[in-house]
Amino acid sequence: MTAPSLFWSPLVATLHPYVPGEQPRIAGLVKLNTNENPYPPSQAVIDAITQAAADGLERYPDPESLAVREAVARRHGLTVDQVFAGNGSDEVLAHAFQAFFCHPGQALLVPDITYSFYRVYAQLYGIELGVMPLDEGLCVDVPALAARAAQGCAGIVLANPNAPTGQGLPLADIETLLQACPDRVVLVDEAYVDFGGTSAVALLARYPNLLVVHTLSKSRALAGLRVGFAMGQAPLIDGLTRVKDSFNSYPLDRLATAGAVAALDDQAWFDRACAAVIASREQLAQQLTALGFEVLPSQANFLFVRHPAHDAARLAAALRERAVLVRHFSQARIAQYLRISIGTPAQCDRLVSALTEIFKAV
Ligand SMILES: *Cc1c(COP(=O)(O)O)cnc(C)c1O
């Protein structure tokens, strides 16, 4: 960490910023560390961005991001006033934390093992956390969470499917949580839902306290474009909009808008890409099991695995020497696990041969 500066506001020195997976420049790299889509996005996206680049960059974009919100509304059977769009779902999450979870004296409930940005936002906005341990099988302990929520809380944040475990909850469990804290927001981050999870969007009409957050970074292969959105009843969307308009009027630029609309409207590309990732995931799970790994059931575009005979940090380092990047978290409970993003079939083969080679050498 860099030394604190005299010029910083006091809060800045206390922050523990999020550390993203590395994006190194290594020739022939097999990059399975940040859950990006291994396929390039739809050609319709490239065409739309090219067109937009030639047309109107001297003008500000639409501050209401109506075109993107309409495309989301079309796809999910919602109205525009039920959709909020932002510069990546990380930004949408940050606004949601500020809009809904700052209730002094009450704790925001989060699982102990989950997307680590939640802790970062809580610290940034001075939100106290109630950390709820996953159960033995690394699943969200819904009864414990609901019981804790019923005693009063600032809200609940969950990734479903969870990251980095890949395990998902059925909608009945989400409903249990929504009913346990009817006067606080339950935020369901569905960054990975398109790879086999069940979306809580179906519950939106019945629960005014539900906010569902999606991203184009994973299933639409647009991590580089930075587009995410939230879906909820209009009063929640109004709250997000008030925060956004106190922060940045134009989170979605013209290129991102054009690309996002084209992506959301290309159902055929989406269906093909998700099916390809899911098929590779199932095959890789079998191959890793054959190599002796324990593989958690995954509804996401990654696998969370551990090997009873090989230290996870050392395996990650040995893979890196062979130009294969996977993600290791030096965190209690999961320090012996690796999170492996699903690549193309050729990239998965490179991973399996590298592992086979490493196991032979020891
Ligand atoms: C990748 C990821 C995000 C961030 O998505 P962006 O839209 O790229 O900011 C949010 N939540 C979870 C759980 C993720 O894994």
The ligand as an SDF file (V2000), in Angstrom:
LIG
                    3D

 15 15  0  0  0  0  0  0  0  0999 V2000
  -18.2730   -9.3090  -12.5170 C   0  0  0  0  0  0  0  0  0  0  0  0
  -19.2150   -9.0080  -11.3950 C   0  0  0  0  0  0  0  0  0  0  0  0
  -19.7860   -7.7580  -11.2650 C   0  0  0  0  0  0  0  0  0  0  0  0
  -19.2600   -6.5530  -12.0290 C   0  0  0  0  0  0  0  0  0  0  0  0
  -19.7580   -6.4050  -13.2240 O   0  0  0  0  0  0  0  0  0  0  0  0
  -19.4380   -5.0920  -14.1020 P   0  0  0  0  0  0  0  0  0  0  0  0
  -20.7390   -4.8810  -14.7620 O   0  0  0  0  0  0  0  0  0  0  0  0
  -18.3450   -5.5120  -15.0190 O   0  0  0  0  0  0  0  0  0  0  0  0
  -19.0540   -3.9640  -13.2040 O   0  0  0  0  0  0  0  0  0  0  0  0
  -20.7530   -7.5580  -10.2940 C   0  0  0  0  0  0  0  0  0  0  0  0
  -21.0950   -8.5470   -9.4460 N   0  0  0  0  0  0  0  0  0  0  0  0
  -20.5300   -9.7510   -9.5130 C   0  0  0  0  0  0  0  0  0  0  0  0
  -20.9320  -10.8070   -8.5490 C   0  0  0  0  0  0  0  0  0  0  0  0
  -19.5570  -10.0120  -10.4680 C   0  0  0  0  0  0  0  0  0  0  0  0
  -18.9410  -11.1740  -10.5080 O   0  0  0  0  0  0  0  0  0  0  0  0
  1  2  1  0
  2  3  1  0
  2 14  2  0
  3  4  1  0
  3 10  2  0
  4  5  1  0
  5  6  1  0
  6  7  2  0
  6  8  1  0
  6  9  1  0
 10 11  1  0
 11 12  2  0
 12 13  1  0
 12 14  1  0
 14 15  1  0
M  END
$$$$
